[in-house]
Amino acid sequence: MARSKEFDVDNVLGKAMNVFWQQGYEKTSMQDLVAGMGIHKRSMYDTFGDKHSLYIKSMERFAEMTASRMEGRVEGVDSAKEAIRRLFDMIIHKQDTDPAGCLLVNSAVELANHDPETTSRVNDAFLNAERLLEQLITRGQASGEIAEHHRAADLAVFLHNALVGLRVMVKINPDRSKLQRIADTTLAVLD
């Protein structure tokens, strides 16, 4: 008869995600994971597989959390421009709660050149963010709030690229006024 888990799998996955988020993939040892997750090494392997499998699951969880946060940030906001601004503000103010930056951006920088599975997961998450932006832009263009001199899909890719860059800047520059000026200049393309 199989033993039942003596730990909450979702909670332990969250702990693993935080270890990877703080240290990155390469610098995280199995011992770091075992200590951070609070479970035995055998339980970790039995539940999540190897380190890479656990990392992919951690990235997927982070992507889901990020998508949910982004959607929640714009939900119920009538103005498409205001909704997009809220996404930029969310990134600027995340430095207070998430000094490690964005796990997806960190993963892209650290592993994209030699880990196709990581690249695929990051691309999927980025495409989801671009789709959300495109929906907001399309809505804003239909209402006349956002200029139509660029295609919505092109603006979405541009704005997402700016959001990714802002996620990097937040890690290295705590000057909110500078970050806000970057966002303001970027969002001027919507006028």
PyMOL commands that place a pseudoatom at each C-alpha (Angstrom):
pseudoatom trace, name=CA, resn=MET, resi=1, chain=A, elem=C, hetatm=0, pos=[0.000, 0.000, 0.000]
pseudoatom trace, name=CA, resn=ALA, resi=2, chain=A, elem=C, hetatm=0, pos=[1.386, 3.403, -0.997]
pseudoatom trace, name=CA, resn=ARG, resi=3, chain=A, elem=C, hetatm=0, pos=[2.110, 5.888, 1.748]
pseudoatom trace, name=CA, resn=SER, resi=4, chain=A, elem=C, hetatm=0, pos=[0.306, 9.193, 1.655]
pseudoatom trace, name=CA, resn=LYS, resi=5, chain=A, elem=C, hetatm=0, pos=[2.339, 12.373, 1.426]
pseudoatom trace, name=CA, resn=GLU, resi=6, chain=A, elem=C, hetatm=0, pos=[3.315, 13.840, 4.768]
pseudoatom trace, name=CA, resn=PHE, resi=7, chain=A, elem=C, hetatm=0, pos=[3.508, 17.336, 3.308]
pseudoatom trace, name=CA, resn=ASP, resi=8, chain=A, elem=C, hetatm=0, pos=[1.430, 19.731, 1.224]
pseudoatom trace, name=CA, resn=VAL, resi=9, chain=A, elem=C, hetatm=0, pos=[2.775, 19.355, -2.318]
pseudoatom trace, name=CA, resn=ASP, resi=10, chain=A, elem=C, hetatm=0, pos=[1.648, 22.846, -3.401]
pseudoatom trace, name=CA, resn=ASN, resi=11, chain=A, elem=C, hetatm=0, pos=[3.241, 24.465, -0.351]
pseudoatom trace, name=CA, resn=VAL, resi=12, chain=A, elem=C, hetatm=0, pos=[6.518, 22.597, -0.862]
pseudoatom trace, name=CA, resn=LEU, resi=13, chain=A, elem=C, hetatm=0, pos=[6.561, 23.523, -4.565]
pseudoatom trace, name=CA, resn=GLY, resi=14, chain=A, elem=C, hetatm=0, pos=[6.166, 27.158, -3.535]
pseudoatom trace, name=CA, resn=LYS, resi=15, chain=A, elem=C, hetatm=0, pos=[9.179, 26.813, -1.282]
pseudoatom trace, name=CA, resn=ALA, resi=16, chain=A, elem=C, hetatm=0, pos=[11.242, 25.279, -4.098]
pseudoatom trace, name=CA, resn=MET, resi=17, chain=A, elem=C, hetatm=0, pos=[10.164, 28.102, -6.397]
pseudoatom trace, name=CA, resn=ASN, resi=18, chain=A, elem=C, hetatm=0, pos=[11.404, 30.635, -3.852]
pseudoatom trace, name=CA, resn=VAL, resi=19, chain=A, elem=C, hetatm=0, pos=[14.785, 28.914, -3.563]
pseudoatom trace, name=CA, resn=PHE, resi=20, chain=A, elem=C, hetatm=0, pos=[15.243, 28.944, -7.341]
pseudoatom trace, name=CA, resn=TRP, resi=21, chain=A, elem=C, hetatm=0, pos=[13.952, 32.513, -7.519]
pseudoatom trace, name=CA, resn=GLN, resi=22, chain=A, elem=C, hetatm=0, pos=[16.492, 33.737, -4.994]
pseudoatom trace, name=CA, resn=GLN, resi=23, chain=A, elem=C, hetatm=0, pos=[19.500, 31.761, -6.232]
pseudoatom trace, name=CA, resn=GLY, resi=24, chain=A, elem=C, hetatm=0, pos=[18.849, 30.813, -9.848]
pseudoatom trace, name=CA, resn=TYR, resi=25, chain=A, elem=C, hetatm=0, pos=[19.049, 27.329, -11.290]
pseudoatom trace, name=CA, resn=GLU, resi=26, chain=A, elem=C, hetatm=0, pos=[22.801, 26.805, -11.485]
pseudoatom trace, name=CA, resn=LYS, resi=27, chain=A, elem=C, hetatm=0, pos=[23.592, 28.092, -7.989]
pseudoatom trace, name=CA, resn=THR, resi=28, chain=A, elem=C, hetatm=0, pos=[20.874, 26.018, -6.339]
pseudoatom trace, name=CA, resn=SER, resi=29, chain=A, elem=C, hetatm=0, pos=[22.126, 22.697, -5.007]
pseudoatom trace, name=CA, resn=MET, resi=30, chain=A, elem=C, hetatm=0, pos=[20.042, 19.699, -4.094]
pseudoatom trace, name=CA, resn=GLN, resi=31, chain=A, elem=C, hetatm=0, pos=[20.906, 20.406, -0.466]
pseudoatom trace, name=CA, resn=ASP, resi=32, chain=A, elem=C, hetatm=0, pos=[19.573, 23.971, -0.840]
pseudoatom trace, name=CA, resn=LEU, resi=33, chain=A, elem=C, hetatm=0, pos=[16.318, 22.558, -2.189]
pseudoatom trace, name=CA, resn=VAL, resi=34, chain=A, elem=C, hetatm=0, pos=[15.951, 19.924, 0.509]
pseudoatom trace, name=CA, resn=ALA, resi=35, chain=A, elem=C, hetatm=0, pos=[16.617, 22.508, 3.219]
pseudoatom trace, name=CA, resn=GLY, resi=36, chain=A, elem=C, hetatm=0, pos=[14.374, 25.132, 1.637]
pseudoatom trace, name=CA, resn=MET, resi=37, chain=A, elem=C, hetatm=0, pos=[11.510, 22.725, 0.995]
pseudoatom trace, name=CA, resn=GLY, resi=38, chain=A, elem=C, hetatm=0, pos=[11.730, 21.070, 4.411]
pseudoatom trace, name=CA, resn=ILE, resi=39, chain=A, elem=C, hetatm=0, pos=[11.394, 17.536, 3.041]
pseudoatom trace, name=CA, resn=HIS, resi=40, chain=A, elem=C, hetatm=0, pos=[13.683, 14.564, 2.576]
pseudoatom trace, name=CA, resn=LYS, resi=41, chain=A, elem=C, hetatm=0, pos=[15.653, 14.196, -0.646]
pseudoatom trace, name=CA, resn=ARG, resi=42, chain=A, elem=C, hetatm=0, pos=[13.873, 10.905, -1.475]
pseudoatom trace, name=CA, resn=SER, resi=43, chain=A, elem=C, hetatm=0, pos=[10.469, 12.588, -1.046]
pseudoatom trace, name=CA, resn=MET, resi=44, chain=A, elem=C, hetatm=0, pos=[11.570, 15.395, -3.340]
pseudoatom trace, name=CA, resn=TYR, resi=45, chain=A, elem=C, hetatm=0, pos=[12.656, 12.959, -6.062]
pseudoatom trace, name=CA, resn=ASP, resi=46, chain=A, elem=C, hetatm=0, pos=[9.544, 10.788, -5.664]
pseudoatom trace, name=CA, resn=THR, resi=47, chain=A, elem=C, hetatm=0, pos=[7.209, 13.785, -5.881]
pseudoatom trace, name=CA, resn=PHE, resi=48, chain=A, elem=C, hetatm=0, pos=[8.912, 16.151, -8.329]
pseudoatom trace, name=CA, resn=GLY, resi=49, chain=A, elem=C, hetatm=0, pos=[11.563, 14.159, -10.171]
pseudoatom trace, name=CA, resn=ASP, resi=50, chain=A, elem=C, hetatm=0, pos=[15.024, 15.578, -10.662]
pseudoatom trace, name=CA, resn=LYS, resi=51, chain=A, elem=C, hetatm=0, pos=[16.231, 19.152, -10.112]
pseudoatom trace, name=CA, resn=HIS, resi=52, chain=A, elem=C, hetatm=0, pos=[15.421, 20.209, -13.670]
pseudoatom trace, name=CA, resn=SER, resi=53, chain=A, elem=C, hetatm=0, pos=[11.870, 18.835, -13.488]
pseudoatom trace, name=CA, resn=LEU, resi=54, chain=A, elem=C, hetatm=0, pos=[11.362, 20.661, -10.203]
pseudoatom trace, name=CA, resn=TYR, resi=55, chain=A, elem=C, hetatm=0, pos=[12.700, 23.854, -11.788]
pseudoatom trace, name=CA, resn=ILE, resi=56, chain=A, elem=C, hetatm=0, pos=[10.284, 23.578, -14.713]
pseudoatom trace, name=CA, resn=LYS, resi=57, chain=A, elem=C, hetatm=0, pos=[7.379, 23.007, -12.313]
pseudoatom trace, name=CA, resn=SER, resi=58, chain=A, elem=C, hetatm=0, pos=[8.538, 26.031, -10.306]
pseudoatom trace, name=CA, resn=MET, resi=59, chain=A, elem=C, hetatm=0, pos=[8.648, 28.167, -13.451]
pseudoatom trace, name=CA, resn=GLU, resi=60, chain=A, elem=C, hetatm=0, pos=[5.176, 27.014, -14.444]
pseudoatom trace, name=CA, resn=ARG, resi=61, chain=A, elem=C, hetatm=0, pos=[3.852, 27.929, -11.025]
pseudoatom trace, name=CA, resn=PHE, resi=62, chain=A, elem=C, hetatm=0, pos=[5.518, 31.340, -11.189]
pseudoatom trace, name=CA, resn=ALA, resi=63, chain=A, elem=C, hetatm=0, pos=[4.050, 31.914, -14.674]
pseudoatom trace, name=CA, resn=GLU, resi=64, chain=A, elem=C, hetatm=0, pos=[0.568, 31.071, -13.394]
pseudoatom trace, name=CA, resn=MET, resi=65, chain=A, elem=C, hetatm=0, pos=[0.964, 33.401, -10.422]
pseudoatom trace, name=CA, resn=THR, resi=66, chain=A, elem=C, hetatm=0, pos=[2.234, 36.210, -12.633]
pseudoatom trace, name=CA, resn=ALA, resi=67, chain=A, elem=C, hetatm=0, pos=[-0.584, 35.805, -15.150]
pseudoatom trace, name=CA, resn=SER, resi=68, chain=A, elem=C, hetatm=0, pos=[-3.119, 35.820, -12.340]
pseudoatom trace, name=CA, resn=ARG, resi=69, chain=A, elem=C, hetatm=0, pos=[-1.590, 38.972, -10.827]
pseudoatom trace, name=CA, resn=MET, resi=70, chain=A, elem=C, hetatm=0, pos=[-1.585, 40.737, -14.182]
pseudoatom trace, name=CA, resn=GLU, resi=71, chain=A, elem=C, hetatm=0, pos=[-5.181, 39.780, -14.931]
pseudoatom trace, name=CA, resn=GLY, resi=72, chain=A, elem=C, hetatm=0, pos=[-6.254, 40.809, -11.439]
pseudoatom trace, name=CA, resn=ARG, resi=73, chain=A, elem=C, hetatm=0, pos=[-4.490, 44.144, -11.808]
pseudoatom trace, name=CA, resn=VAL, resi=74, chain=A, elem=C, hetatm=0, pos=[-6.509, 45.068, -14.925]
pseudoatom trace, name=CA, resn=GLU, resi=75, chain=A, elem=C, hetatm=0, pos=[-9.801, 43.392, -14.056]
pseudoatom trace, name=CA, resn=GLY, resi=76, chain=A, elem=C, hetatm=0, pos=[-12.676, 45.823, -13.918]
pseudoatom trace, name=CA, resn=VAL, resi=77, chain=A, elem=C, hetatm=0, pos=[-10.616, 48.779, -15.145]
pseudoatom trace, name=CA, resn=ASP, resi=78, chain=A, elem=C, hetatm=0, pos=[-12.694, 50.567, -17.788]
pseudoatom trace, name=CA, resn=SER, resi=79, chain=A, elem=C, hetatm=0, pos=[-9.834, 52.524, -19.336]
pseudoatom trace, name=CA, resn=ALA, resi=80, chain=A, elem=C, hetatm=0, pos=[-7.511, 50.406, -21.459]
pseudoatom trace, name=CA, resn=LYS, resi=81, chain=A, elem=C, hetatm=0, pos=[-4.703, 52.941, -21.021]
pseudoatom trace, name=CA, resn=GLU, resi=82, chain=A, elem=C, hetatm=0, pos=[-5.156, 52.918, -17.257]
pseudoatom trace, name=CA, resn=ALA, resi=83, chain=A, elem=C, hetatm=0, pos=[-5.132, 49.111, -17.235]
pseudoatom trace, name=CA, resn=ILE, resi=84, chain=A, elem=C, hetatm=0, pos=[-1.836, 49.058, -19.156]
pseudoatom trace, name=CA, resn=ARG, resi=85, chain=A, elem=C, hetatm=0, pos=[-0.376, 51.710, -16.839]
pseudoatom trace, name=CA, resn=ARG, resi=86, chain=A, elem=C, hetatm=0, pos=[-1.326, 49.527, -13.874]
pseudoatom trace, name=CA, resn=LEU, resi=87, chain=A, elem=C, hetatm=0, pos=[0.755, 46.684, -15.321]
pseudoatom trace, name=CA, resn=PHE, resi=88, chain=A, elem=C, hetatm=0, pos=[3.784, 48.969, -15.525]
pseudoatom trace, name=CA, resn=ASP, resi=89, chain=A, elem=C, hetatm=0, pos=[3.151, 50.296, -12.011]
pseudoatom trace, name=CA, resn=MET, resi=90, chain=A, elem=C, hetatm=0, pos=[2.856, 46.734, -10.734]
pseudoatom trace, name=CA, resn=ILE, resi=91, chain=A, elem=C, hetatm=0, pos=[6.381, 46.023, -12.001]
pseudoatom trace, name=CA, resn=ILE, resi=92, chain=A, elem=C, hetatm=0, pos=[7.794, 49.254, -10.564]
pseudoatom trace, name=CA, resn=HIS, resi=93, chain=A, elem=C, hetatm=0, pos=[6.367, 48.537, -7.126]
pseudoatom trace, name=CA, resn=LYS, resi=94, chain=A, elem=C, hetatm=0, pos=[7.265, 44.827, -7.081]
pseudoatom trace, name=CA, resn=GLN, resi=95, chain=A, elem=C, hetatm=0, pos=[10.814, 45.729, -6.044]
pseudoatom trace, name=CA, resn=ASP, resi=96, chain=A, elem=C, hetatm=0, pos=[9.514, 46.161, -2.505]
pseudoatom trace, name=CA, resn=THR, resi=97, chain=A, elem=C, hetatm=0, pos=[8.164, 42.623, -2.252]
pseudoatom trace, name=CA, resn=ASP, resi=98, chain=A, elem=C, hetatm=0, pos=[10.198, 40.714, -4.847]
pseudoatom trace, name=CA, resn=PRO, resi=99, chain=A, elem=C, hetatm=0, pos=[13.795, 41.956, -4.837]
pseudoatom trace, name=CA, resn=ALA, resi=100, chain=A, elem=C, hetatm=0, pos=[14.873, 38.841, -6.757]
pseudoatom trace, name=CA, resn=GLY, resi=101, chain=A, elem=C, hetatm=0, pos=[13.070, 40.210, -9.811]
pseudoatom trace, name=CA, resn=CYS, resi=102, chain=A, elem=C, hetatm=0, pos=[11.063, 38.001, -12.152]
pseudoatom trace, name=CA, resn=LEU, resi=103, chain=A, elem=C, hetatm=0, pos=[11.830, 34.280, -12.164]
pseudoatom trace, name=CA, resn=LEU, resi=104, chain=A, elem=C, hetatm=0, pos=[10.888, 34.085, -15.846]
pseudoatom trace, name=CA, resn=VAL, resi=105, chain=A, elem=C, hetatm=0, pos=[13.238, 36.887, -16.870]
pseudoatom trace, name=CA, resn=ASN, resi=106, chain=A, elem=C, hetatm=0, pos=[15.953, 35.473, -14.618]
pseudoatom trace, name=CA, resn=SER, resi=107, chain=A, elem=C, hetatm=0, pos=[15.461, 32.045, -16.236]
pseudoatom trace, name=CA, resn=ALA, resi=108, chain=A, elem=C, hetatm=0, pos=[15.623, 33.484, -19.743]
pseudoatom trace, name=CA, resn=VAL, resi=109, chain=A, elem=C, hetatm=0, pos=[18.894, 35.232, -18.977]
pseudoatom trace, name=CA, resn=GLU, resi=110, chain=A, elem=C, hetatm=0, pos=[20.460, 32.297, -17.156]
pseudoatom trace, name=CA, resn=LEU, resi=111, chain=A, elem=C, hetatm=0, pos=[19.330, 29.297, -19.193]
pseudoatom trace, name=CA, resn=ALA, resi=112, chain=A, elem=C, hetatm=0, pos=[17.782, 30.205, -22.543]
pseudoatom trace, name=CA, resn=ASN, resi=113, chain=A, elem=C, hetatm=0, pos=[20.954, 29.620, -24.554]
pseudoatom trace, name=CA, resn=HIS, resi=114, chain=A, elem=C, hetatm=0, pos=[21.290, 25.988, -23.499]
pseudoatom trace, name=CA, resn=ASP, resi=115, chain=A, elem=C, hetatm=0, pos=[17.949, 24.768, -22.132]
pseudoatom trace, name=CA, resn=PRO, resi=116, chain=A, elem=C, hetatm=0, pos=[15.193, 24.506, -24.770]
pseudoatom trace, name=CA, resn=GLU, resi=117, chain=A, elem=C, hetatm=0, pos=[12.549, 23.483, -22.227]
pseudoatom trace, name=CA, resn=THR, resi=118, chain=A, elem=C, hetatm=0, pos=[13.172, 26.599, -20.142]
pseudoatom trace, name=CA, resn=THR, resi=119, chain=A, elem=C, hetatm=0, pos=[13.112, 28.718, -23.295]
pseudoatom trace, name=CA, resn=SER, resi=120, chain=A, elem=C, hetatm=0, pos=[9.787, 27.180, -24.280]
pseudoatom trace, name=CA, resn=ARG, resi=121, chain=A, elem=C, hetatm=0, pos=[8.217, 27.819, -20.866]
pseudoatom trace, name=CA, resn=VAL, resi=122, chain=A, elem=C, hetatm=0, pos=[9.439, 31.419, -20.787]
pseudoatom trace, name=CA, resn=ASN, resi=123, chain=A, elem=C, hetatm=0, pos=[8.162, 32.013, -24.323]
pseudoatom trace, name=CA, resn=ASP, resi=124, chain=A, elem=C, hetatm=0, pos=[4.747, 30.597, -23.406]
pseudoatom trace, name=CA, resn=ALA, resi=125, chain=A, elem=C, hetatm=0, pos=[4.495, 32.903, -20.403]
pseudoatom trace, name=CA, resn=PHE, resi=126, chain=A, elem=C, hetatm=0, pos=[5.649, 35.895, -22.433]
pseudoatom trace, name=CA, resn=LEU, resi=127, chain=A, elem=C, hetatm=0, pos=[3.096, 35.131, -25.159]
pseudoatom trace, name=CA, resn=ASN, resi=128, chain=A, elem=C, hetatm=0, pos=[0.327, 35.072, -22.557]
pseudoatom trace, name=CA, resn=ALA, resi=129, chain=A, elem=C, hetatm=0, pos=[1.368, 38.522, -21.354]
pseudoatom trace, name=CA, resn=GLU, resi=130, chain=A, elem=C, hetatm=0, pos=[1.477, 39.786, -24.938]
pseudoatom trace, name=CA, resn=ARG, resi=131, chain=A, elem=C, hetatm=0, pos=[-2.048, 38.448, -25.527]
pseudoatom trace, name=CA, resn=LEU, resi=132, chain=A, elem=C, hetatm=0, pos=[-3.339, 40.314, -22.483]
pseudoatom trace, name=CA, resn=LEU, resi=133, chain=A, elem=C, hetatm=0, pos=[-1.707, 43.518, -23.703]
pseudoatom trace, name=CA, resn=GLU, resi=134, chain=A, elem=C, hetatm=0, pos=[-3.081, 43.005, -27.211]
pseudoatom trace, name=CA, resn=GLN, resi=135, chain=A, elem=C, hetatm=0, pos=[-6.607, 42.590, -25.822]
pseudoatom trace, name=CA, resn=LEU, resi=136, chain=A, elem=C, hetatm=0, pos=[-6.277, 45.820, -23.851]
pseudoatom trace, name=CA, resn=ILE, resi=137, chain=A, elem=C, hetatm=0, pos=[-4.832, 47.697, -26.837]
pseudoatom trace, name=CA, resn=THR, resi=138, chain=A, elem=C, hetatm=0, pos=[-7.547, 46.405, -29.173]
pseudoatom trace, name=CA, resn=ARG, resi=139, chain=A, elem=C, hetatm=0, pos=[-10.190, 47.538, -26.701]
pseudoatom trace, name=CA, resn=GLY, resi=140, chain=A, elem=C, hetatm=0, pos=[-8.530, 50.936, -26.371]
pseudoatom trace, name=CA, resn=GLN, resi=141, chain=A, elem=C, hetatm=0, pos=[-8.232, 51.371, -30.127]
pseudoatom trace, name=CA, resn=ALA, resi=142, chain=A, elem=C, hetatm=0, pos=[-11.890, 50.434, -30.604]
pseudoatom trace, name=CA, resn=SER, resi=143, chain=A, elem=C, hetatm=0, pos=[-12.943, 53.084, -28.077]
pseudoatom trace, name=CA, resn=GLY, resi=144, chain=A, elem=C, hetatm=0, pos=[-10.603, 55.710, -29.548]
pseudoatom trace, name=CA, resn=GLU, resi=145, chain=A, elem=C, hetatm=0, pos=[-8.580, 55.885, -26.352]
pseudoatom trace, name=CA, resn=ILE, resi=146, chain=A, elem=C, hetatm=0, pos=[-5.443, 54.443, -27.979]
pseudoatom trace, name=CA, resn=ALA, resi=147, chain=A, elem=C, hetatm=0, pos=[-4.135, 55.669, -31.315]
pseudoatom trace, name=CA, resn=GLU, resi=148, chain=A, elem=C, hetatm=0, pos=[-4.388, 53.296, -34.263]
pseudoatom trace, name=CA, resn=HIS, resi=149, chain=A, elem=C, hetatm=0, pos=[-1.142, 54.228, -36.000]
pseudoatom trace, name=CA, resn=HIS, resi=150, chain=A, elem=C, hetatm=0, pos=[0.304, 50.816, -34.961]
pseudoatom trace, name=CA, resn=ARG, resi=151, chain=A, elem=C, hetatm=0, pos=[-1.258, 47.371, -35.105]
pseudoatom trace, name=CA, resn=ALA, resi=152, chain=A, elem=C, hetatm=0, pos=[-2.415, 46.124, -31.719]
pseudoatom trace, name=CA, resn=ALA, resi=153, chain=A, elem=C, hetatm=0, pos=[-0.227, 43.003, -31.993]
pseudoatom trace, name=CA, resn=ASP, resi=154, chain=A, elem=C, hetatm=0, pos=[2.870, 45.109, -32.726]
pseudoatom trace, name=CA, resn=LEU, resi=155, chain=A, elem=C, hetatm=0, pos=[2.165, 47.452, -29.813]
pseudoatom trace, name=CA, resn=ALA, resi=156, chain=A, elem=C, hetatm=0, pos=[1.636, 44.463, -27.524]
pseudoatom trace, name=CA, resn=VAL, resi=157, chain=A, elem=C, hetatm=0, pos=[5.049, 43.013, -28.402]
pseudoatom trace, name=CA, resn=PHE, resi=158, chain=A, elem=C, hetatm=0, pos=[6.670, 46.425, -27.945]
pseudoatom trace, name=CA, resn=LEU, resi=159, chain=A, elem=C, hetatm=0, pos=[5.018, 47.041, -24.570]
pseudoatom trace, name=CA, resn=HIS, resi=160, chain=A, elem=C, hetatm=0, pos=[5.831, 43.560, -23.345]
pseudoatom trace, name=CA, resn=ASN, resi=161, chain=A, elem=C, hetatm=0, pos=[9.456, 44.041, -24.330]
pseudoatom trace, name=CA, resn=ALA, resi=162, chain=A, elem=C, hetatm=0, pos=[9.419, 47.250, -22.285]
pseudoatom trace, name=CA, resn=LEU, resi=163, chain=A, elem=C, hetatm=0, pos=[7.882, 45.405, -19.321]
pseudoatom trace, name=CA, resn=VAL, resi=164, chain=A, elem=C, hetatm=0, pos=[10.628, 42.772, -19.472]
pseudoatom trace, name=CA, resn=GLY, resi=165, chain=A, elem=C, hetatm=0, pos=[13.259, 45.515, -19.573]
pseudoatom trace, name=CA, resn=LEU, resi=166, chain=A, elem=C, hetatm=0, pos=[11.584, 47.241, -16.658]
pseudoatom trace, name=CA, resn=ARG, resi=167, chain=A, elem=C, hetatm=0, pos=[11.697, 43.971, -14.687]
pseudoatom trace, name=CA, resn=VAL, resi=168, chain=A, elem=C, hetatm=0, pos=[15.467, 43.968, -15.170]
pseudoatom trace, name=CA, resn=MET, resi=169, chain=A, elem=C, hetatm=0, pos=[15.808, 47.657, -14.266]
pseudoatom trace, name=CA, resn=VAL, resi=170, chain=A, elem=C, hetatm=0, pos=[13.814, 47.162, -11.063]
pseudoatom trace, name=CA, resn=LYS, resi=171, chain=A, elem=C, hetatm=0, pos=[16.437, 44.649, -9.886]
pseudoatom trace, name=CA, resn=ILE, resi=172, chain=A, elem=C, hetatm=0, pos=[19.346, 47.030, -10.338]
pseudoatom trace, name=CA, resn=ASN, resi=173, chain=A, elem=C, hetatm=0, pos=[17.886, 50.505, -9.882]
pseudoatom trace, name=CA, resn=PRO, resi=174, chain=A, elem=C, hetatm=0, pos=[15.683, 51.356, -6.892]
pseudoatom trace, name=CA, resn=ASP, resi=175, chain=A, elem=C, hetatm=0, pos=[15.069, 54.931, -8.148]
pseudoatom trace, name=CA, resn=ARG, resi=176, chain=A, elem=C, hetatm=0, pos=[11.299, 54.881, -8.604]
pseudoatom trace, name=CA, resn=SER, resi=177, chain=A, elem=C, hetatm=0, pos=[11.212, 58.275, -10.279]
pseudoatom trace, name=CA, resn=LYS, resi=178, chain=A, elem=C, hetatm=0, pos=[13.556, 57.016, -12.988]
pseudoatom trace, name=CA, resn=LEU, resi=179, chain=A, elem=C, hetatm=0, pos=[11.505, 53.844, -13.409]
pseudoatom trace, name=CA, resn=GLN, resi=180, chain=A, elem=C, hetatm=0, pos=[8.329, 55.913, -13.628]
pseudoatom trace, name=CA, resn=ARG, resi=181, chain=A, elem=C, hetatm=0, pos=[9.881, 58.135, -16.321]
pseudoatom trace, name=CA, resn=ILE, resi=182, chain=A, elem=C, hetatm=0, pos=[10.770, 55.014, -18.299]
pseudoatom trace, name=CA, resn=ALA, resi=183, chain=A, elem=C, hetatm=0, pos=[7.167, 53.815, -18.048]
pseudoatom trace, name=CA, resn=ASP, resi=184, chain=A, elem=C, hetatm=0, pos=[5.753, 57.244, -18.958]
pseudoatom trace, name=CA, resn=THR, resi=185, chain=A, elem=C, hetatm=0, pos=[7.969, 57.524, -22.031]
pseudoatom trace, name=CA, resn=THR, resi=186, chain=A, elem=C, hetatm=0, pos=[7.112, 53.991, -23.130]
pseudoatom trace, name=CA, resn=LEU, resi=187, chain=A, elem=C, hetatm=0, pos=[3.372, 54.511, -22.704]
pseudoatom trace, name=CA, resn=ALA, resi=188, chain=A, elem=C, hetatm=0, pos=[3.489, 57.715, -24.748]
pseudoatom trace, name=CA, resn=VAL, resi=189, chain=A, elem=C, hetatm=0, pos=[3.427, 55.462, -27.831]
pseudoatom trace, name=CA, resn=LEU, resi=190, chain=A, elem=C, hetatm=0, pos=[-0.264, 54.842, -27.085]
pseudoatom trace, name=CA, resn=ASP, resi=191, chain=A, elem=C, hetatm=0, pos=[-1.180, 58.502, -27.731]
for i in range(1, 191): cmd.bond("trace and resi %d" % i, "trace and resi %d" % (i + 1))
show_as sticks, trace
zoom trace
